[in-house]
Amino acid sequence: MKKKSKTVIITGGNRGIGLSITNSFLAQGDNVLIGARKAVKSYSKFAKPVRFKRTDVREESDHQALVKAALEWTGRLDVYINCAGFSEWRSIQEADEEFWDKMIDTNLKGSFWGCKAATDNFTNGGCIINISSLAGKRGSANNSVYCASKFGVNGITQSLAKELGPKGIRVNAVCPVYIETVGLHAALKESQSPAGGKDIKKYLAGFARDNAALRRLPTGAEVAEVCLFLASDSASAITGQCINVDCGVLPS
């Protein structure tokens, strides 16, 4: 029997981890609508043509517009993935209100609005996947604001799993450790990051050697594979989980 294509919304699906997730869903024949601030100028990096809608995840109305666009396109919504976000290390002395608001509004509030917009518009249940972080399970120096945002994402995930379960909606989070992306490299170039802005490749190799059970770091494609599983019927009994994709960094 031919598998019915899902309609999947992915915020931040045009770069980094989000791009890996987008291409993985496209590769299995699903319809993907990307919501991101920057327009997609070239579709050559995607597995096949994909739709895009300009989105600021900090705005609830933009999430509602994404859902409307998906329903107008295919008449259904099956999966909503909150992936848009950013990381930056700052000491508590350097963290000001502007930095706090940008981090919390993007990573935490942006995920919450996505969950809310999807909730009443799913087709036959539905699946929400929040891209969190290992930083949502343990703190680290100069990272209190980012950790607060990702601990919050995990809390939203667990709470909404209980709230939305009676509607047949499953809510899970994926918690990667470092994934080599342009955004991660930019963050690690800052002086207050664990790499101290020095040799980033060397820092990541040393981190993997000293912290990961598998002595390597995961890839964006491996994060995407977990998302594919969570969105599938094979994961029909899984909800409220915050799943590490970390090659065995936690527990440490």
N, C-alpha and C positions, 0 to 999 in steps of 0.2 A: 504494500500500500504506500502511495506517495505521501511523503511527509508534508504537512501543511506549513507554509512559510509563516514565521512569526513576524510581527512588527515590533521593532526594538528602538527605543529612544536612548541615545547615549550622549549625555552632556560631556563636553570636553573630548569628544570622540575623534577629533581631527589631528591629535598629536600625542606623543608620549604613550603611556599605558592605554589611554583611550583609543588611540589609533590601532593598537594591537587588538583590542577588544572589538572594534568596528570590523576590521578585516576578518576576524574569526567568525563573527556572525554572518557576514556576507558570504564567506566561503561555504557555509552550510546552507545557503539559499534563502536567508532571511532578508527582510526589508529593514534598512537602518536609516533612521533620521537623526542627524547630528545636530546638537545645539551647542554653539560656541560663539564667543565674541568676535573672533576673526573669521571672515568669509573664507571658504575653500576656493582657492583660485585655480587649482588643478586637481582633477580627480584621478590622475595617473597613479597615485600612491595607494589607492583603494583597490580591493579585489574585484570590484565591479562598480558601476555607477551607484551613487548613494545620494540621498537628499540632505540638504543643509538648511538650517534656519538660524539666523543671527539671534543669540541668546545671552543675556546677562543673568547668570544663575542666582544672583542676589535679589532679583526681582520676581516676586510670585507670579505676576502677570505674564512674564516671559515663559515660565514653565507651563502655564495654562495654554499659551499660544502654541507651544510645542505639541502638547497633547492634541489640540484642535487640528493642527497641521497633519499629524499622524493619522487621525481618524478620517480626515478629508481625503488623504492619499490612499489608504488601504481599507478603511472601514473598521479597523480593529487596533487594539493595543495589547500587547502580551508581556512586554518586559520594559522596565524603566531602570536605567543604570545611571546613577549619580557619580560621575567620574571627574567632573571639572573641579579643580582645586590647585593650590600651590603650597610650597613649603619655603620657609626662610628661617634661619637661626638668628635669634637676638637674645641678648641677656636681658634680665628683668630691668636693669637700669636703662637699657636702650629701647625698650618696648614702650611706645607711647599709644595714645588712644587711637590715632589714625591706623597704626599697625595692627592693633587689636581688632578694630572694626573690620579692616580689610580681610584679615585672616578668618575671623569668626563668621563674617557675612558670606564669604565665598565658600569655605569648607563645610561649615555647620548649617548655617541658615539656608545656603544653596541646596544642600542635600534634603533638608526638611521640606522646602517648598516643592522639590521634585517629588518626594513621597506623597505630599498632599495632592498635587495635581493629578498624579496617576491613580490615586485610590479609587475614585468614583468613575473611572473611565476604562478599566480593564475589561478584556473579553474573557469570560469564563475563568474567573479567579484572577490570576496575574502574578507577576514576580517582580520584586524590587531588589536591586543589588546596589549597595552603597560601597564605593571604593574608599576604604578607610586606610589604615596603616598600622604597622607594628607599633608606631608611636601612639596609637590609641589604646595600647595595653601596658606600656611602661614609659616612664619619663626619662628624659635625658637633658644634659646641661645645655643652656642657652636655647631651649626648645619648648618652653612652658606654654606659649600661646598656641603653637602648632599642635602640641600634645593635647591641650584643652579642646581644640576643635575636633580632633580625631577621637578622643575619649567620648566626646559628645555624640559623634556619628555612631559609635558603637552603642551608646545608650539609646539613641533614637531607634536603631535597628532592633534592639531587644524589646523595647517598649511597643513599637508598632507591630512586631510579630504577634504579640499577645492581643493587641487591639484589632488587627485586621485579619487574624487567623479565622475567625468565624465567617468571614466573607470569602474564604478560600484564597486569600492573598498571602503569599510567602514573602518574607523580608529577611534578607541576609546581608552580611558585609564580608568583604575580602580585605585582608590586612597584609599587604606586601611589606617586606623590608626594602632596602635600597633596590630600585630598578634603574638601570642606566638609561636615562633620558636626557634630552637637552635641558629640561627644567631642573633635574637633579644636579647636573654639572654646574649650572648657573648658581644654584643655591650653595653648593660646596665651594665655589670660588670665593665666597664671602669670608672675611677674616674670622667671624665668630662661629663658623661652621666647624664640625669635628675635623675636617680636612685643613682648616686654617687657610684656605685659599691656595694651598700648595699643590703638589703633584696628586691630582685627583685619582688617576688610574692606580697609582701606588697605594693611596689610602684605601680605595675600595678593595683592592687585592688583599691588603693586610687585614681589613675588616673581615672579609670572607674567610681567610685562613684562620684567624683567631676566634671567630664567633660562630661560624656556620658549621653545623654537623657534616654537611656535604662538601664543605670547603669551597663553596662557590655561591654566587648570588643568583636568584631567579631571574627570568626574563619576562618581558611584557607578554610574550606569547604564552608563557606558563600561567600568568595571571588570567589571561583570556580564556584558557582552557577551564579554569575553575569557574569562571562566569558562565561558560557554555553549559557546564554540568549543572550549576545551580538553576539555570533557566530551563533545564530539560525535565521531562517526566521522570527521569531516573532519580531526581532529587525531590520528588513529590512529598516526602516526609520530612524535609529539612527546612526549618525556618528558625529565625532568632539566633543564628550562629554567626560568629565573627571569625572567619577561617584564615589562619596564617598561611601565607605563601612566602616562606622565609628560609628555605633550605635548612631548617633546624636551628635558627638563631635563638628562638624562644621555645621552650625554656632554656635559660643559659646557666 
